[in-house]
């Protein structure tokens, strides 16, 4: 019961702040937290969480979402896009546009 999303055009440092709010929570609670989080990274993390739930339903036959917990969620650094920004006197300074790889793993709640 896992899903991953690669090359998300948000810096990993910004995604980690959103991911830390839902780590260890139940799936239904995490979706409600992400719905009302006012960060750009909340939407891709929510899409990834819904994808992991769909994978659990399709591959493992789990029908009750309330039994699922977020076991592991990681944010790794993806490739960095290197661009240049024009500056004064004909100069240019480098810009680094960072990307993220997000992975999520779900598990069933033990009774």
N, C-alpha and C positions, 0 to 999 in steps of 0.2 A: 504494500500500500504506500507507494511513493510517487512523487512527481518532481520534475525539475524544469526550470526556466532559465534559458541561457541568453547572454548578451542583452540584458535589460539596460537601457540607456539611463541609468541612475547610479550615482556613486555608491559603492558598497557601504560606506560610512553612514549615508543617509538611510539606506534600506535597513541596516542593523538596528536603528532606533525604533523602527516600526516592528521588526521581527521580535525584538525583545519584549514587546508588550503582549504578544500572543504565545510565546514559548511556554509549553507545558499546560496550556488551557485545553478545554474540550473544543471540538470543532464548531458547535453551534455558538458557543461563547466567543470564540475567536472571530467568527464571521460577523457577529454583531459589533465587536470592538472595531474591526477593520472598516465596517460600513460608516462609522461615525468618526474615524480618524482623519484629520485634515492634513494629510501628507500625500505627496505625489506617489510615494512608494506603496501606499496602502492598496491601491487598485491592483497592481500586478501580484502582490502577495495574496490578495483575496481571490484573484483568478486562479492562482496556483493551488490554493487550498481547495477550491471547488473542483479543480482537475484531479487532485489526489483523492477526494471523496468519490468522484465518478470512477476513478480507477479501482477503488476499493469495492464499489458496487458491481462493476463489470467483471473484474478479474477474480475477486474473492467472494462474491455473493453476499456482501454485507448490505442489509437493507435499512438498519436503524443507525442514523447519523449520530444520535446521542451517545452511542457506545464508543465512539472514536475519540481519541486524544492525540494531540500533537506530540509525537515522541521526540523527533529531532527536526530542527529547522536550521539550515546553515546558509550563510551568505559569503561567497568567495569572490575574489576580484577576477573580472574578465579582461579581455584585451582593452588596451587604452588607445583611443583615437588621438593622434597627435596632429594638431592644427596650429596655424599661426594667426596672430591678430596684428593688424597694422598699427604702428605707433607713430609718434612724432619723429620728424626729421628723416623719414624714409626707412625707419627701422621696423622690425617685426619681433614680437615676443611669442614664445611657444605657449600653447594651451594644451592641457591634457584633459580629454573628455573620457571619464572613466565609465566602465560598464561592470555589471554584476552577473554572477551566476547564483541562482537561488535554488536550494533543494529542500524538500520537505518529506518527512516520513511519519506516517500515522500508525497507531496501534490501537487495539481494542482494550477497553477498560476491563480490569479484572474484578470479579465480583467479590 
